[in-house]
Amino acid sequence: MTQSWLIEALRQNYIEYFRLFHGQHGIRVHVGSDAAWIIANGPPGNHILRANLSDSAADEDIDALLAAIARYTGGARWLLFPQDRPPDLPRRLAGRGLPAGKGDHWMFCPLQQTPARSHISRLRVRLVWNNPDLRAWWTASALGFGMTQRAAQPWYDAYRRRGFGRHASVRNFIGQVERETVASATLVLAGGIAGIYDVSTLPAFRGRGYASALIRHMLEQARQAGFSYAGLQTRDAIDLYRKLGFETGYQEEEFFWSADR
């Protein structure tokens, strides 16, 4: 059983990841003592990420939270975690008729046990240093996730605004083969943990170990930066990450709110 502090550290990292998008393309991010949420009405989605509501006035607080979100959207995914309050929040949301489901698996890797970096002779892993590098990251990420560059614009704008460099808390990486960018990923160093996001490989280059080599490089970068654990969220790549030293620690519990209900 993963220690609860690791889950909470990765959730804080997740919130910091979403804060990168605030103000971009009408995206709104709220991070307060009572709740944290993002409303984008498009990529990267509408999510309630944290709830710290009063035990004695939980129903009123739920109403107030949903009313605040309803000013900007007609639906959102509510993610629940062990640290959310009140403890019976899942029962209260189910009682309101919100559909429930299971989301991504949260996986963790102790960095003192990171796997040896594999050498793939054709792949060159580079840290994104400038806008041309970021455009290469953006193009590869969009192709890897099957998105148009227009749909992926919020990521480009968020990372361009954040800046570059080895000492930045957000670092983008690209994997290149003969000058073609074939893989991309992002490392977020926040909340006491190294969060890995946006891992993608161009369809024509999958199955060659490029994503694994890129992740191993990022794990080593995080270890050198003084972090003891890395974490990520995945829905269908569990076996890949287990081979890299990750273990499942938590699966998201989700509820789906719609203004029509």
BABA-132704 format. One record per residue (C-alpha): residue number from 0; residue in three letters; x, y, z. Coordinates in nm, 4 decimals. Layout:
<recs>
+-----+------+----------+----------+----------+
! pos ! code !       c1 !       c2 !       c3 !
+-----+------+----------+----------+----------+
! NUM !  ALA !        X !        Y !        Z !
...
+-----+------+----------+----------+----------+
</recs>
This chain:
<recs>
+-----+------+----------+----------+----------+
! pos ! code !       c1 !       c2 !       c3 !
+-----+------+----------+----------+----------+
!   0 !  MET !   0.0000 !   0.0000 !   0.0000 !
!   1 !  THR !   0.1485 !   0.3306 !  -0.1070 !
!   2 !  GLN !   0.1953 !   0.5808 !   0.1733 !
!   3 !  SER !  -0.0709 !   0.8486 !   0.1662 !
!   4 !  TRP !   0.1900 !   1.1254 !   0.1592 !
!   5 !  LEU !   0.3106 !   1.0049 !  -0.1803 !
!   6 !  ILE !  -0.0404 !   1.0209 !  -0.3221 !
!   7 !  GLU !  -0.0859 !   1.3697 !  -0.1815 !
!   8 !  ALA !   0.2557 !   1.4797 !  -0.3118 !
!   9 !  LEU !   0.1675 !   1.3665 !  -0.6615 !
!  10 !  ARG !  -0.1717 !   1.5332 !  -0.6385 !
!  11 !  GLN !  -0.0022 !   1.8611 !  -0.5472 !
!  12 !  ASN !   0.2318 !   1.8074 !  -0.8410 !
!  13 !  TYR !  -0.0740 !   1.7415 !  -1.0612 !
!  14 !  ILE !  -0.2312 !   2.0674 !  -0.9440 !
!  15 !  GLU !   0.0899 !   2.2557 !  -1.0215 !
!  16 !  TYR !   0.0891 !   2.0983 !  -1.3671 !
!  17 !  PHE !  -0.2611 !   2.2276 !  -1.4346 !
!  18 !  ARG !  -0.1740 !   2.5713 !  -1.2958 !
!  19 !  LEU !   0.0600 !   2.6097 !  -1.5921 !
!  20 !  PHE !  -0.2455 !   2.6522 !  -1.8141 !
!  21 !  HIS !  -0.4180 !   2.9291 !  -1.6167 !
!  22 !  GLY !  -0.5129 !   3.2238 !  -1.8334 !
!  23 !  GLN !  -0.4397 !   3.0419 !  -2.1580 !
!  24 !  HIS !  -0.7244 !   3.0312 !  -2.4114 !
!  25 !  GLY !  -0.9837 !   3.1154 !  -2.1469 !
!  26 !  ILE !  -0.8665 !   2.8422 !  -1.9115 !
!  27 !  ARG !  -0.9410 !   2.9087 !  -1.5450 !
!  28 !  VAL !  -0.7582 !   2.7428 !  -1.2565 !
!  29 !  HIS !  -0.8610 !   2.7877 !  -0.8939 !
!  30 !  VAL !  -0.6350 !   2.6697 !  -0.6117 !
!  31 !  GLY !  -0.7636 !   2.7489 !  -0.2644 !
!  32 !  SER !  -0.7788 !   2.5953 !   0.0800 !
!  33 !  ASP !  -1.1301 !   2.4659 !   0.0069 !
!  34 !  ALA !  -1.0849 !   2.3271 !  -0.3424 !
!  35 !  ALA !  -0.8706 !   2.3131 !  -0.6542 !
!  36 !  TRP !  -1.0103 !   2.2887 !  -1.0057 !
!  37 !  ILE !  -0.9455 !   2.3648 !  -1.3702 !
!  38 !  ILE !  -1.2041 !   2.4572 !  -1.6315 !
!  39 !  ALA !  -1.0878 !   2.4609 !  -1.9926 !
!  40 !  ASN !  -1.3937 !   2.3486 !  -2.1919 !
!  41 !  GLY !  -1.1482 !   2.1631 !  -2.4118 !
!  42 !  PRO !  -0.7929 !   2.0364 !  -2.3633 !
!  43 !  PRO !  -0.6671 !   1.9796 !  -2.0964 !
!  44 !  GLY !  -1.0203 !   1.9254 !  -1.9624 !
!  45 !  ASN !  -1.2499 !   2.0179 !  -1.6739 !
!  46 !  HIS !  -1.1410 !   1.8632 !  -1.3431 !
!  47 !  ILE !  -1.2060 !   1.9078 !  -0.9731 !
!  48 !  LEU !  -0.8714 !   1.8105 !  -0.8226 !
!  49 !  ARG !  -0.9123 !   1.8653 !  -0.4499 !
!  50 !  ALA !  -1.1931 !   1.9169 !  -0.2005 !
!  51 !  ASN !  -1.1488 !   2.0203 !   0.1618 !
!  52 !  LEU !  -1.5046 !   2.0871 !   0.2719 !
!  53 !  SER !  -1.6568 !   2.1354 !   0.6150 !
!  54 !  ASP !  -1.7917 !   1.8245 !   0.7863 !
!  55 !  SER !  -2.0769 !   2.0226 !   0.9381 !
!  56 !  ALA !  -2.1787 !   2.2032 !   0.6187 !
!  57 !  ALA !  -2.0624 !   1.9635 !   0.3492 !
!  58 !  ASP !  -2.3794 !   1.9706 !   0.1410 !
!  59 !  GLU !  -2.3842 !   2.3503 !   0.1348 !
!  60 !  ASP !  -2.0151 !   2.3543 !   0.0450 !
!  61 !  ILE !  -2.0724 !   2.1067 !  -0.2392 !
!  62 !  ASP !  -2.3510 !   2.3307 !  -0.3705 !
!  63 !  ALA !  -2.1239 !   2.6346 !  -0.3519 !
!  64 !  LEU !  -1.8370 !   2.4560 !  -0.5293 !
!  65 !  LEU !  -2.0559 !   2.3315 !  -0.8134 !
!  66 !  ALA !  -2.2231 !   2.6727 !  -0.8440 !
!  67 !  ALA !  -1.8798 !   2.8362 !  -0.8821 !
!  68 !  ILE !  -1.7860 !   2.5903 !  -1.1569 !
!  69 !  ALA !  -2.1241 !   2.6205 !  -1.3283 !
!  70 !  ARG !  -2.0429 !   2.9833 !  -1.4082 !
!  71 !  TYR !  -1.7850 !   2.8589 !  -1.6576 !
!  72 !  THR !  -1.8954 !   2.5149 !  -1.7760 !
!  73 !  GLY !  -2.1724 !   2.2591 !  -1.7908 !
!  74 !  GLY !  -1.9727 !   1.9572 !  -1.6788 !
!  75 !  ALA !  -1.6608 !   1.8413 !  -1.4972 !
!  76 !  ARG !  -1.4825 !   1.5301 !  -1.3758 !
!  77 !  TRP !  -1.4507 !   1.5203 !  -0.9948 !
!  78 !  LEU !  -1.1447 !   1.3225 !  -0.8790 !
!  79 !  LEU !  -1.1514 !   1.1911 !  -0.5221 !
!  80 !  PHE !  -0.8531 !   1.1020 !  -0.3068 !
!  81 !  PRO !  -0.7983 !   0.9664 !   0.0470 !
!  82 !  GLN !  -0.7163 !   1.3147 !   0.1795 !
!  83 !  ASP !  -1.0395 !   1.4766 !   0.0558 !
!  84 !  ARG !  -1.2911 !   1.5942 !   0.3129 !
!  85 !  PRO !  -1.5429 !   1.5152 !   0.4402 !
!  86 !  PRO !  -1.4537 !   1.1428 !   0.4471 !
!  87 !  ASP !  -1.8011 !   1.0475 !   0.3233 !
!  88 !  LEU !  -1.7760 !   1.2723 !   0.0163 !
!  89 !  PRO !  -1.8182 !   0.9749 !  -0.2234 !
!  90 !  ARG !  -2.1472 !   0.8835 !  -0.0571 !
!  91 !  ARG !  -2.2704 !   1.2414 !  -0.0768 !
!  92 !  LEU !  -2.1847 !   1.2709 !  -0.4462 !
!  93 !  ALA !  -2.3436 !   0.9344 !  -0.5255 !
!  94 !  GLY !  -2.6522 !   1.0464 !  -0.3349 !
!  95 !  ARG !  -2.6797 !   1.3416 !  -0.5712 !
!  96 !  GLY !  -2.6961 !   1.1049 !  -0.8642 !
!  97 !  LEU !  -2.3487 !   1.1770 !  -1.0016 !
!  98 !  PRO !  -2.2245 !   0.8814 !  -1.2101 !
!  99 !  ALA !  -1.9138 !   0.7163 !  -1.0673 !
! 100 !  GLY !  -1.6207 !   0.5429 !  -1.2283 !
! 101 !  LYS !  -1.2536 !   0.4528 !  -1.2030 !
! 102 !  GLY !  -0.9848 !   0.6661 !  -1.3626 !
! 103 !  ASP !  -0.6094 !   0.6589 !  -1.4098 !
! 104 !  HIS !  -0.3679 !   0.4493 !  -1.2086 !
! 105 !  TRP !  -0.1188 !   0.6552 !  -1.0090 !
! 106 !  MET !   0.2221 !   0.4895 !  -1.0147 !
! 107 !  PHE !   0.5375 !   0.5630 !  -0.8154 !
! 108 !  CYS !   0.9056 !   0.4870 !  -0.8589 !
! 109 !  PRO !   1.1747 !   0.5230 !  -0.5874 !
! 110 !  LEU !   1.4562 !   0.7052 !  -0.7591 !
! 111 !  GLN !   1.7337 !   0.5432 !  -0.5616 !
! 112 !  GLN !   1.6365 !   0.2281 !  -0.7522 !
! 113 !  THR !   1.6006 !   0.3734 !  -1.0986 !
! 114 !  PRO !   1.6705 !   0.1216 !  -1.3752 !
! 115 !  ALA !   1.9929 !   0.1493 !  -1.5659 !
! 116 !  ARG !   1.9685 !   0.3889 !  -1.8583 !
! 117 !  SER !   1.9307 !   0.1918 !  -2.1790 !
! 118 !  HIS !   2.1447 !   0.2895 !  -2.4730 !
! 119 !  ILE !   1.9547 !   0.3149 !  -2.7989 !
! 120 !  SER !   2.2153 !   0.4163 !  -3.0498 !
! 121 !  ARG !   1.9835 !   0.6048 !  -3.2836 !
! 122 !  LEU !   1.8022 !   0.8052 !  -3.0152 !
! 123 !  ARG !   1.9313 !   1.1358 !  -2.8841 !
! 124 !  VAL !   1.7495 !   1.2748 !  -2.5779 !
! 125 !  ARG !   1.7596 !   1.6531 !  -2.5436 !
! 126 !  LEU !   1.6301 !   1.9047 !  -2.2933 !
! 127 !  VAL !   1.4151 !   2.1729 !  -2.4565 !
! 128 !  TRP !   1.6189 !   2.4944 !  -2.4401 !
! 129 !  ASN !   1.4399 !   2.7438 !  -2.6622 !
! 130 !  ASN !   1.1292 !   2.8146 !  -2.8687 !
! 131 !  PRO !   1.2403 !   2.6124 !  -3.1745 !
! 132 !  ASP !   1.2973 !   2.3126 !  -2.9457 !
! 133 !  LEU !   0.9558 !   2.3676 !  -2.7899 !
! 134 !  ARG !   0.7933 !   2.3785 !  -3.1318 !
! 135 !  ALA !   0.9524 !   2.0415 !  -3.2064 !
! 136 !  TRP !   0.8169 !   1.9106 !  -2.8733 !
! 137 !  TRP !   0.4727 !   2.0531 !  -2.9523 !
! 138 !  THR !   0.4585 !   1.8996 !  -3.2994 !
! 139 !  ALA !   0.5713 !   1.5566 !  -3.1797 !
! 140 !  SER !   0.3379 !   1.5599 !  -2.8798 !
! 141 !  ALA !   0.0373 !   1.6505 !  -3.0940 !
! 142 !  LEU !   0.1166 !   1.3741 !  -3.3447 !
! 143 !  GLY !   0.1833 !   1.1231 !  -3.0672 !
! 144 !  PHE !  -0.1502 !   1.1899 !  -2.9003 !
! 145 !  GLY !  -0.3418 !   1.2088 !  -3.2273 !
! 146 !  MET !  -0.4249 !   1.5769 !  -3.1820 !
! 147 !  THR !  -0.4052 !   1.8709 !  -3.4155 !
! 148 !  GLN !  -0.1486 !   2.1345 !  -3.3263 !
! 149 !  ARG !  -0.4366 !   2.3746 !  -3.2718 !
! 150 !  ALA !  -0.5847 !   2.1426 !  -3.0087 !
! 151 !  ALA !  -0.2408 !   2.1123 !  -2.8475 !
! 152 !  GLN !  -0.1874 !   2.4904 !  -2.8449 !
! 153 !  PRO !  -0.2519 !   2.5241 !  -2.4670 !
! 154 !  TRP !   0.0547 !   2.3090 !  -2.3936 !
! 155 !  TYR !   0.2783 !   2.5120 !  -2.6218 !
! 156 !  ASP !   0.1598 !   2.8405 !  -2.4729 !
! 157 !  ALA !   0.1890 !   2.7168 !  -2.1146 !
! 158 !  TYR !   0.5423 !   2.5850 !  -2.1544 !
! 159 !  ARG !   0.6615 !   2.8830 !  -2.3578 !
! 160 !  ARG !   0.5425 !   3.1151 !  -2.0828 !
! 161 !  ARG !   0.7119 !   2.9030 !  -1.8164 !
! 162 !  GLY !   1.0611 !   2.9305 !  -1.9627 !
! 163 !  PHE !   1.3513 !   2.6912 !  -2.0117 !
! 164 !  GLY !   1.6695 !   2.5684 !  -1.8499 !
! 165 !  ARG !   1.8206 !   2.2979 !  -1.6354 !
! 166 !  HIS !   1.7102 !   2.4675 !  -1.3159 !
! 167 !  ALA !   1.3466 !   2.5196 !  -1.4177 !
! 168 !  SER !   1.0825 !   2.3319 !  -1.2207 !
! 169 !  VAL !   0.9151 !   2.2315 !  -1.5478 !
! 170 !  ARG !   1.1373 !   2.0677 !  -1.8077 !
! 171 !  ASN !   1.0411 !   1.9364 !  -2.1497 !
! 172 !  PHE !   1.2386 !   1.6651 !  -2.3248 !
! 173 !  ILE !   1.2513 !   1.5400 !  -2.6816 !
! 174 !  GLY !   1.3941 !   1.2213 !  -2.8290 !
! 175 !  GLN !   1.5353 !   1.2603 !  -3.1799 !
! 176 !  VAL !   1.6419 !   1.0173 !  -3.4493 !
! 177 !  GLU !   1.8470 !   1.1771 !  -3.7271 !
! 178 !  ARG !   1.7076 !   1.5226 !  -3.6405 !
! 179 !  GLU !   1.3466 !   1.4021 !  -3.6428 !
! 180 !  THR !   1.1685 !   1.4400 !  -3.3103 !
! 181 !  VAL !   1.0036 !   1.1042 !  -3.2465 !
! 182 !  ALA !   0.9231 !   1.1164 !  -2.8723 !
! 183 !  SER !   0.8401 !   1.3824 !  -2.6157 !
! 184 !  ALA !   0.7622 !   1.4163 !  -2.2458 !
! 185 !  THR !   0.7520 !   1.6644 !  -1.9571 !
! 186 !  LEU !   0.9006 !   1.6580 !  -1.6075 !
! 187 !  VAL !   0.7394 !   1.8680 !  -1.3311 !
! 188 !  LEU !   0.9413 !   1.9069 !  -1.0106 !
! 189 !  ALA !   0.6925 !   2.0228 !  -0.7475 !
! 190 !  GLY !   0.5187 !   1.9070 !  -0.4319 !
! 191 !  GLY !   0.8234 !   1.7084 !  -0.3196 !
! 192 !  ILE !   0.7996 !   1.4626 !  -0.6086 !
! 193 !  ALA !   0.8989 !   1.4409 !  -0.9750 !
! 194 !  GLY !   0.5893 !   1.4188 !  -1.1936 !
! 195 !  ILE !   0.6089 !   1.2752 !  -1.5446 !
! 196 !  TYR !   0.3530 !   1.3964 !  -1.8000 !
! 197 !  ASP !   0.2687 !   1.4013 !  -2.1702 !
! 198 !  VAL !   0.4759 !   1.0980 !  -2.2700 !
! 199 !  SER !   0.4227 !   1.0302 !  -2.6400 !
! 200 !  THR !   0.5879 !   0.8634 !  -2.9381 !
! 201 !  LEU !   0.5054 !   0.9171 !  -3.3034 !
! 202 !  PRO !   0.2984 !   0.6198 !  -3.4283 !
! 203 !  ALA !   0.5543 !   0.5148 !  -3.6909 !
! 204 !  PHE !   0.8282 !   0.4892 !  -3.4246 !
! 205 !  ARG !   0.6495 !   0.2948 !  -3.1528 !
! 206 !  GLY !   0.7718 !  -0.0377 !  -3.0199 !
! 207 !  ARG !   1.1403 !   0.0561 !  -3.0422 !
! 208 !  GLY !   1.1998 !   0.1523 !  -2.6788 !
! 209 !  TYR !   1.2184 !   0.5255 !  -2.7423 !
! 210 !  ALA !   0.9615 !   0.6240 !  -2.4785 !
! 211 !  SER !   1.1296 !   0.3989 !  -2.2199 !
! 212 !  ALA !   1.4698 !   0.5527 !  -2.2926 !
! 213 !  LEU !   1.3226 !   0.9020 !  -2.2630 !
! 214 !  ILE !   1.1602 !   0.8199 !  -1.9271 !
! 215 !  ARG !   1.4802 !   0.6645 !  -1.7919 !
! 216 !  HIS !   1.6629 !   0.9840 !  -1.8816 !
! 217 !  MET !   1.4020 !   1.1920 !  -1.6978 !
! 218 !  LEU !   1.4181 !   0.9681 !  -1.3896 !
! 219 !  GLU !   1.7930 !   1.0219 !  -1.3750 !
! 220 !  GLN !   1.7444 !   1.3971 !  -1.4137 !
! 221 !  ALA !   1.4972 !   1.3954 !  -1.1246 !
! 222 !  ARG !   1.7340 !   1.1922 !  -0.9079 !
! 223 !  GLN !   2.0175 !   1.4339 !  -0.9783 !
! 224 !  ALA !   1.7858 !   1.7197 !  -0.8813 !
! 225 !  GLY !   1.7503 !   1.5632 !  -0.5350 !
! 226 !  PHE !   1.4104 !   1.3950 !  -0.5622 !
! 227 !  SER !   1.3475 !   1.0578 !  -0.3977 !
! 228 !  TYR !   1.0333 !   0.9573 !  -0.5883 !
! 229 !  ALA !   0.8797 !   1.0013 !  -0.9295 !
! 230 !  GLY !   0.5128 !   0.9581 !  -1.0073 !
! 231 !  LEU !   0.2747 !   0.9556 !  -1.3021 !
! 232 !  GLN !  -0.0815 !   0.8808 !  -1.4059 !
! 233 !  THR !  -0.1680 !   0.6245 !  -1.6713 !
! 234 !  ARG !  -0.4732 !   0.4399 !  -1.7915 !
! 235 !  ASP !  -0.3351 !   0.1735 !  -2.0227 !
! 236 !  ALA !   0.0473 !   0.1675 !  -2.0057 !
! 237 !  ILE !   0.0838 !  -0.0023 !  -1.6668 !
! 238 !  ASP !   0.3086 !  -0.2842 !  -1.7910 !
! 239 !  LEU !   0.5451 !  -0.0395 !  -1.9612 !
! 240 !  TYR !   0.5941 !   0.1610 !  -1.6443 !
! 241 !  ARG !   0.6351 !  -0.1462 !  -1.4251 !
! 242 !  LYS !   0.9327 !  -0.2462 !  -1.6382 !
! 243 !  LEU !   1.0812 !   0.0930 !  -1.5530 !
! 244 !  GLY !   1.0440 !   0.0424 !  -1.1776 !
! 245 !  PHE !   0.7014 !   0.1969 !  -1.1141 !
! 246 !  GLU !   0.4361 !   0.0341 !  -0.8974 !
! 247 !  THR !   0.0666 !   0.1138 !  -0.8824 !
! 248 !  GLY !  -0.0211 !   0.3039 !  -0.5663 !
! 249 !  TYR !  -0.3717 !   0.4342 !  -0.6258 !
! 250 !  GLN !  -0.6514 !   0.4358 !  -0.8802 !
! 251 !  GLU !  -0.8555 !   0.7516 !  -0.9185 !
! 252 !  GLU !  -1.2139 !   0.7415 !  -0.8021 !
! 253 !  GLU !  -1.4177 !   0.9697 !  -1.0274 !
! 254 !  PHE !  -1.7588 !   1.1272 !  -1.0302 !
! 255 !  PHE !  -1.9048 !   1.3126 !  -1.3271 !
! 256 !  TRP !  -2.1018 !   1.6294 !  -1.2694 !
! 257 !  SER !  -2.3279 !   1.7782 !  -1.5348 !
! 258 !  ALA !  -2.5398 !   2.0905 !  -1.5059 !
! 259 !  ASP !  -2.8184 !   1.8986 !  -1.6811 !
! 260 !  ARG !  -2.8575 !   1.6485 !  -1.3983 !
+-----+------+----------+----------+----------+
</recs>
